[in-house]
Amino acid sequence: MSKSKRLMELMLTVNRMRKFTVGELAREFGVSQRTILRDLQELGELGVPLYSEVGPHGGYQVLRERLLPPIAFTEEEAVSIFFAVHALRHYSSLPFETGTD
């Protein structure tokens, strides 16, 4: 499974599960826990409202106050958005910054 497809599936999965551990996701997606941690970090950077709790009953959760909208992108659209976001990270400044006027 490609990374972009895994990220889209992961977004849908965390929305459905609401509370989960890295180990559960790693088993479900057949990847390492380290890969899932990187993917969760990337989802957080894209605006998915996640937070973590430590301890024996800890894990990750999607914030209760916000539900993720259903995904209506084709795979090609999702891949395009994914690579566009990554391409923008290489610029030191962008013309989209808001002014403080």
N, C-alpha and C positions, 0 to 999 in steps of 0.2 A: 504494500500500500504506500502511495506517495505521501510525503510529509504534508502537503497541502490538504489532501483528502483526509489524512489522519487528524489534522487539526480541526477540520470541519466536523468530522465524526466525534471527536473529543468534545467539541463545543455542544453538540447535541446531547451527548452522553452526560456531561456534567449538569446540563439543564434538567435532564430527566431524573438523575440520581439525587441531586440536591446536596447530599453529604456522601463523601467517598474518601478513600485513602489512595495514596500513590501506588501501593501494592496491588489494590483491586484494579486500578486502571491499567497498570503494566501487564497484569495477567489477561485482562480483556482484550488489549490491543496487541499482545504478543511482542512487547518491546521491554527494554530495561526500565527500571525505576528512574534512572538518571535521565533517560529520554523523556519520560513523562514529566519530570520536574522541569526540564527545558521547555516542553510544550505548554505546561501550565503557566510558566513565566511569560511565554510569548502570548498566550491568550489574555493574560492580565494586561500586557502592554497594548493589546488590541481593544481593551475596554471591557472584557468579561469580568463581572463583579465577583471575584473570588476572595476568600480569606481563609487563613489556616488557624487551627487550634492545636496546641501541643498537649501531650499527655497520653495516657493509655487509651482514652476514648476520643482522641483527637483525630484530625484529618482535615480535609478541605471542605468548604461549603460555598454554595452560591448565595450571595446576600439575599435574605428573605424579602427585602423591600423592593427588589428589582427582579423581574423575570426577563429572561433572554427572549428576544423576538424570534419567531420561526425563521429559518433560513430559506430564502427564496432564490438563491443564486444557483446557476448551473455550475458544473465542475469547472468549466473553462472560465467563467466569470470569477469564481472564487480564487482560482490560480492567478488570474490577472491582478486581482486586488492584493493578494498575498505578495506577489513580486513587486507591485507598485509601492507598497508600504516599505518593503526591504530596500528598494532603490532609493527612496527618499531619505533613508537613514544616513546615506553617504554624503549628503549636503550639509555644510556647516550652517547655512541659513536658507530660508525659503521665503518666497514672496507671500505666503499665506499667514504670516504672523499678524496678530491683531495690534492695532495702534492704541496708544494710551491717550489719545486726544480728548 
